Amino acid sequence: MKFLKKISLKKKVRNYIYEPKQINDEFIYLTVKNIYIVEEPGSIDFGGSEYAPAKILALSPEKIDKNDKYGWWRLKPGNYLIEFNEEILPENGLYVKIFPAHFLLRNNAYHPEIFFPLKEEFLKEYKYIPLLVGEPGISIKQNARVSCLFIIHFKSEFFPPS
């Protein structure tokens, strides 16, 4: 197992907000583009023929001052979906690990850790990530760093190249 380093990471991700704050030696901070609530439930079944995604509604960030460039989401305790600004480019043989940044954890918010092959079909499925917000809630500014992305190359019989 080998973690991609800074130079290689930069080639696998697009749409950075501010590279010096986001790209570290072994990981990239992902930033929040949108936050959604689930309005109506979706459905899943074994075969996939009855799959229907949940209906979601984008929340609008509020600007503190009308001249502010970016606004804030003031989230109450509950469940949300987040969408990242950054776009991860597919490549066979590589895997993605995304976990919550310490900024979230310290403020009683969390999203699940995610691990998947860096393939186009998986990238589409992981467009939205659940965000769980605990008491008393949290304020998140547009483009805030909320997650850490590692890209991993495996040379193992357990994770054969695709």
N, C-alpha and C positions, 0 to 999 in steps of 0.2 A: 504494500500500500504506500502510495506516495501522494502528498498534498502538492498541488500546483502552487508555484511561487508567484510572486508579484507580476513578473513580466508575462508569464503564461496566463495568469488570471485576467489580466487586462485585455487579452485577445479573445476571451470567452464571454465577456459581458459588455453590453452597450448601454447608453443613456444614463451615464453617471450624472449626479447633481454637482459634485465637487470632488474630483479625484483625490486631492491630497488628504481629505478627511475620510474618504471611503475605502481606499485601497491600502491594505496592510501587507506585510510580508507573506502571509499565508491565507488571508481571507479578505472578503469584501463586505463592507456594510451595505445592506440593502435599505432603500428609503421608501417611505409610504407615499403612494400616489393617490389612492382613494381608500375610503373606508365605507363599508356597506352594512346594512342590516338585512336580515332575511325577512321578507314580507309574507311569503307563502311557502309552505314546505315543498320539497322536491320528492322524488320517489326513486328507489333502486330495486332491482330484482336480480335474480341469479344470472339470467342470460343477457341482460342488457337491453332487451327489446322494449321494456317498459320504463327505462330510465328517463327521468325528467329532472333537470336542474331546478333548484329552488329559485323562486322569484326574489330578486334582490333590489334594493333601493340605495342609491348612493347618497351618503350624508354630505351636506355642504359645510365646508369649514367656514368659521366666522372670523372676520378680521376685527382686531381690537380697535384699530384706527383705520379710517377709510383710505389712507395713503399707504398702508402696509401692503407689501408685495404678497405675503402669504398669510393664510388664516389658520385657525386652530379648530380641531375637533374636540369638543368637550364631551367625553364619553362617560356615561353612567355605568355602574356595574352591569355586566351582561355579556352577551356573545355578539361578535361582529365578524366581518370578513375584511381582510386587507388585501390590497393590490400594490405591487411594487412598481416603481419607476423603471428599474433596470430590466433589461432584456438579456436572458442567458442564451447563448448560441449552442445548438446541439453539436455533439461529437461522440461517435461510438467509442466505447471503451472507457469513458469517463462517467463519474457519478457525482451527484450533487448532495451536499448536506447543508441544510438551512436550520438554524436554531435561533431562539430569541436573543437579542442583544441585552447586555446587563442593564441598559437604560430601562427596558420594559420590566425586567424582573424586579428591579429595585423599587418600582412603582406599582407593584401588585398587579401586573398584567403579564400575559403569557400567550404564546402560540406554540403548537406542537412542533417537535423536531421532525424534520422531513428528510428522507433519504430516497433518491431515485436515480435511475440511469439518465444520462444527459442525452435523451432522445426527444425528437420533436413531439411525439404523442404524449410523453410525460410532461413536457414543458407546458402544453396546452391545458392539461388536467390540473396543474398546480398554479393556475393563474390567481386564484383566490385562496388565502390561507386563513383559517379560523383564528380569531383573536379573542381571548377571554380576559375580561377586565373585572378585577375584584373591587372591594370597598376601599376607598370611598369613590372610586372612579379615576379617570386620568385625562389630562389634556395632551393632545398630540398635535404638533405643528406640521403643516404640509411639508413634505420632503424630509421629515425627521428620520434619523437612522434607527431602525427598529429591529433589524435582523442581521445575522452574520451568515455569509455564504462561503463554504469551502467547496472546492472542486478536487475530486480524488481520482487518481489512476490506480486501478487494481491490477496486479499481476498475480492471480490466484486461481486455483481450480474452483473455488467457491463463487467467484465472480468472473466468469469467462467473458472475453471481449464479444461484443455483439456482431 
